[in-house]
Amino acid sequence: MDKKIILVCDSHANKTDQAKKLINFGQNLYSYLKNEIILVVFNEKNIENFSRKINFGNILNIKTKTHEFGDIISGLETVIEKTDFSYLCFDSSIKSLEQASYLAGKFNASIITNVLKIEDKNQFSRMIFNSKLEAGIKNLKEKCVLTIAGSSFDENDSIFSKNSIEEIEIPHENSDIKIIETMSRSESSSLDNAKIILSVGRGLNSSEEIEKVFEVSKLIPGSSVGCSRPIVDKGLLEYQRQVGITGRSVSPKIYSAFGISGSTQHLFGMKDCEFIISVNNDPHASIFGHSDVCIVEDAVLFLEALKNELEN
Ligand SMILES: Cc1cc2nc3c(=O)[nH]c(=O)nc-3n(C[C@H](O)[C@H](O)[C@H](O)COP(=O)(O)OP(=O)(O)OC[C@H]3O[C@@H](n4cnc5c(N)ncnc54)[C@H](O)[C@@H]3O)c2cc1C
């Protein structure tokens, strides 16, 4: 069986942009490997029209009952069982990262996340040490899962003309991930129902600086203040405000991260946020790869300016 490059377009809202970015990445990889490229999309109603929009014809449209993790994974497992892949490529959203890591484990593939550049057919570069260094990382396995860094590999015109549009339907029952039991968290938090969360990280390092976030929050109805773990560890805020894998998972309409770097542990708690705004004085902070709006600025200065704006 010929190996393929499989591109996974799992976006709901920005399907076209995500597909174009993935296709552009796939084309770069194709120039090294010459493996056929397949774009996998989910629940596209008008696939012919979508194919014209993205100028790419080799598409597999998977129909799932829901857009939840279990159903998306079921669909991808079905494809991978029939299609041998050299590279399985995802975008870098938090949801994509979850799927990528699950499938790498399941299919014994290596995984390289946040790929910035393709250096060779088996070598990629990504930022390490909190975006301070760029490292070359080699894939040593037959199969490899990649997630592509936020801003790299922008859209480009497709060089492929091949047309093969297929559709498959995945029954909901196919999913082998089931919720067996649900438990409520013992202590509630103001973050649970907040429409807007203003979250602080180690970029703000004293109670005086953190107080500025509370001053802004008072001026925004429906908002609450969250934080990263180091802020709780330092005793600056209480545990109920910690967002992340060992804190809370939150789902506000807007999540603003002030001085938060974007560790995977923190990102886990933000994965259901609808719109993410980040303020960080480091233009290479990883959180920018997961944000809808990226502001390179001193968080304290930004909060002071925001407070003045809101008061006026
Ligand atoms: C098992 C385990 C579980 C964990 N669980 C969690 C969890 O649930 N939640 C969690 O958050 N972490 C968790 N962590 C910790 C996690 O790995 C990170 O250490 C943590 O998220 C980093 O927090 P931070 O982004 O606030 O700090 P840092 O990583 O230190 O980032 C600070 C950021 O602030 C920026 N900055 C500095 N000064 C300014 C300024 N003046 N203006 C603007 N930006 C500025 C810097 O550029 C940097 O990007 C866990 C770790 C482990 C090992």
The ligand as a Tripos MOL2 file, in Angstrom:
@<TRIPOS>MOLECULE
LIG
   53    58     1     0     0
SMALL
NO_CHARGES

@<TRIPOS>ATOM
      1 C1          1.9830   18.0510   36.4420 C.3       1 LIG1
      2 C2          1.8850   19.5210   36.1560 C.ar      1 LIG1
      3 C3          0.6310   20.1040   36.1740 C.ar      1 LIG1
      4 C4          0.5140   21.4680   35.8900 C.ar      1 LIG1
      5 N1         -0.7270   22.0540   35.8930 N.ar      1 LIG1
      6 C5         -0.8560   23.3390   35.5430 C.ar      1 LIG1
      7 C6         -2.1460   23.9690   35.4830 C.ar      1 LIG1
      8 O1         -3.1760   23.3700   35.7640 O.2       1 LIG1
      9 N2         -2.2070   25.2570   35.1090 N.ar      1 LIG1
     10 C7         -1.0920   25.9930   34.7820 C.ar      1 LIG1
     11 O2         -1.2260   27.1760   34.4500 O.2       1 LIG1
     12 N3          0.1240   25.4270   34.8550 N.ar      1 LIG1
     13 C8          0.2680   24.1390   35.2350 C.ar      1 LIG1
     14 N4          1.5140   23.5930   35.3270 N.ar      1 LIG1
     15 C9          2.6910   24.4820   35.1690 C.3       1 LIG1
     16 C10         3.0490   24.7200   33.7340 C.3       1 LIG1
     17 O3          3.9430   23.7130   33.2820 O.3       1 LIG1
     18 C11         3.7420   26.0920   33.5410 C.3       1 LIG1
     19 O4          4.8760   26.1460   34.3780 O.3       1 LIG1
     20 C12         2.8450   27.2630   33.8810 C.3       1 LIG1
     21 O5          1.6260   27.1610   33.1810 O.3       1 LIG1
     22 C13         3.5390   28.5600   33.4760 C.3       1 LIG1
     23 O6          2.7770   29.6240   33.9310 O.3       1 LIG1
     24 P1          2.9420   31.0700   33.2740 P.3       1 LIG1
     25 O7          2.6090   30.9970   31.8400 O.co2     1 LIG1
     26 O8          2.1610   32.0070   34.1360 O.co2     1 LIG1
     27 O9          4.4860   31.3840   33.5500 O.3       1 LIG1
     28 P2          5.7280   31.4200   32.5480 P.3       1 LIG1
     29 O10         5.8210   30.1740   31.7680 O.co2     1 LIG1
     30 O11         6.8920   31.8140   33.3820 O.co2     1 LIG1
     31 O12         5.3630   32.6020   31.5430 O.3       1 LIG1
     32 C14         5.3180   33.9390   31.8760 C.3       1 LIG1
     33 C15         5.0650   34.7060   30.6000 C.3       1 LIG1
     34 O13         4.9080   36.0730   30.9030 O.3       1 LIG1
     35 C16         5.5770   36.8330   29.9290 C.3       1 LIG1
     36 N5          5.9200   38.1020   30.5480 N.ar      1 LIG1
     37 C17         6.8940   38.3750   31.4580 C.ar      1 LIG1
     38 N6          6.8210   39.6520   31.8530 N.ar      1 LIG1
     39 C18         5.7750   40.1990   31.1770 C.ar      1 LIG1
     40 C19         5.2120   41.5060   31.1530 C.ar      1 LIG1
     41 N7          5.6690   42.4980   31.9210 N.pl3     1 LIG1
     42 N8          4.1690   41.7200   30.3020 N.ar      1 LIG1
     43 C20         3.6640   40.7370   29.5200 C.ar      1 LIG1
     44 N9          4.1690   39.4910   29.5200 N.ar      1 LIG1
     45 C21         5.2030   39.2240   30.3420 C.ar      1 LIG1
     46 C22         6.7800   36.0040   29.5220 C.3       1 LIG1
     47 O14         7.2120   36.3640   28.2230 O.3       1 LIG1
     48 C23         6.2080   34.6040   29.5730 C.3       1 LIG1
     49 O15         5.6720   34.2310   28.3110 O.3       1 LIG1
     50 C24         1.6570   22.2400   35.5930 C.ar      1 LIG1
     51 C25         2.9130   21.6100   35.5710 C.ar      1 LIG1
     52 C26         3.0210   20.2880   35.8520 C.ar      1 LIG1
     53 C27         4.3700   19.6390   35.7970 C.3       1 LIG1
@<TRIPOS>BOND
     1     1     2 1
     2     2     3 ar
     3     2    52 ar
     4     3     4 ar
     5     4     5 ar
     6     4    50 ar
     7     5     6 ar
     8     6     7 ar
     9     6    13 1
    10     7     8 2
    11     7     9 ar
    12     9    10 ar
    13    10    11 2
    14    10    12 ar
    15    12    13 ar
    16    13    14 ar
    17    14    15 1
    18    14    50 ar
    19    15    16 1
    20    16    17 1
    21    16    18 1
    22    18    19 1
    23    18    20 1
    24    20    21 1
    25    20    22 1
    26    22    23 1
    27    23    24 1
    28    24    25 2
    29    24    26 1
    30    24    27 1
    31    27    28 1
    32    28    29 2
    33    28    30 1
    34    28    31 1
    35    31    32 1
    36    32    33 1
    37    33    34 1
    38    33    48 1
    39    34    35 1
    40    35    36 1
    41    35    46 1
    42    36    37 ar
    43    36    45 ar
    44    37    38 ar
    45    38    39 ar
    46    39    40 ar
    47    39    45 ar
    48    40    41 1
    49    40    42 ar
    50    42    43 ar
    51    43    44 ar
    52    44    45 ar
    53    46    47 1
    54    46    48 1
    55    48    49 1
    56    50    51 ar
    57    51    52 ar
    58    52    53 1
@<TRIPOS>SUBSTRUCTURE
     1 LIG1         1 GROUP 0 **** ****
